[in-house]
Amino acid sequence: MVKEKGERDIARAKDLHLKYEVVERHEAGLVLVGTEVKSLRESRASLKDSYCRFQGRELLLVGVHISMYSHGTHFNHDPERPRKLLMHKGELVRLASKVAEKGLAIVPVRLYFKGGRAKVEIALVKGKKIHDRRETIKRREQDREMERAMRRGKRGG
């Protein structure tokens, strides 16, 4: 998704395109407690090794680490707790059927604030094989080399 005006990134899944092939993307709201929101405002979150899973008719975000709030008390939140995602029922039903029938997975792409509310961009993904990953790395290196060569050509030397 394109970053819109009024959005502020909190965390991104950096190795997403290396491990997965993105089929489609969606935006979802998050059910959070107060200290989690305060930690997110300090950009203290990590999407590493996180994923989404269905529990009944609800979609949960699992494995996202939101650090404990620095000024919190003994009522601070659990950093690794599963968090409910808020989406329309029709979207959830469609995602659940795709995950069940095609063997796809749902992973978070980025965590951000939009209009003062915490949102998560999730992606329906298909896992890449090892040779596909190597191909992605090789293509990225070739693109970098081509970009460097073009820059050197513009400078005239």
Residue pairs with C-beta under 8 A, 6 or more apart in sequence:
1 25
1 27
1 109
1 121
3 9
3 112
4 114
6 114
6 115
7 112
7 113
7 114
8 112
8 113
9 110
9 111
9 112
10 40
10 43
10 45
10 110
10 111
10 112
10 113
10 118
11 43
11 45
11 46
11 47
11 110
11 111
12 47
12 109
12 110
12 111
13 47
13 48
13 50
13 107
13 108
13 109
13 110
16 22
16 107
16 109
16 123
16 125
17 136
18 128
18 133
18 136
18 137
19 127
19 128
19 133
20 105
20 107
20 123
20 125
20 126
20 127
20 128
21 125
21 126
21 127
21 128
21 132
22 109
22 123
22 124
22 125
23 104
23 123
23 124
23 125
23 126
24 123
24 124
25 109
25 121
25 122
25 123
25 124
26 87
26 91
26 95
26 121
26 122
26 123
26 124
27 119
27 120
27 121
27 122
28 59
28 85
28 86
28 87
28 119
28 120
28 121
28 122
29 85
29 86
29 87
29 117
29 118
29 119
29 120
30 61
30 83
30 84
30 85
30 86
30 118
30 119
30 120
31 83
31 84
31 85
31 86
32 40
32 83
32 118
33 77
35 68
35 69
35 72
35 75
35 76
35 77
36 66
36 69
36 77
36 83
37 118
38 69
38 71
38 72
39 45
39 66
39 67
39 68
39 69
39 70
39 77
40 66
40 111
40 113
40 118
41 113
42 69
42 70
44 66
44 67
45 64
45 65
45 66
45 67
45 111
46 64
46 65
47 64
47 108
47 109
47 110
47 111
48 63
48 65
49 63
50 61
50 62
50 63
50 64
50 65
50 107
50 108
51 62
51 63
51 105
51 106
51 107
51 108
52 59
52 60
52 61
52 62
52 85
52 105
52 106
52 107
52 108
52 122
53 59
53 60
53 62
53 106
54 60
54 92
54 96
54 99
55 82
57 89
57 92
58 84
58 85
58 92
59 84
59 85
59 87
59 92
59 95
59 106
60 82
60 83
60 84
60 85
61 82
61 83
61 84
61 85
61 108
61 120
62 82
63 80
64 80
64 83
64 108
64 111
65 79
65 80
66 77
66 79
67 79
68 76
68 77
68 79
69 76
69 77
85 120
85 122
87 95
95 106
95 124
98 104
98 124
99 105
99 106
99 124
102 126
103 126
104 124
104 125
104 126
105 124
105 125
105 126
105 127
106 122
106 123
106 124
106 125
107 122
107 123
107 125
108 120
108 121
108 122
108 123
109 120
109 121
109 122
109 123
110 120
110 121
111 118
111 119
111 120
111 121
112 118
112 119
112 120
112 121
113 119
128 136
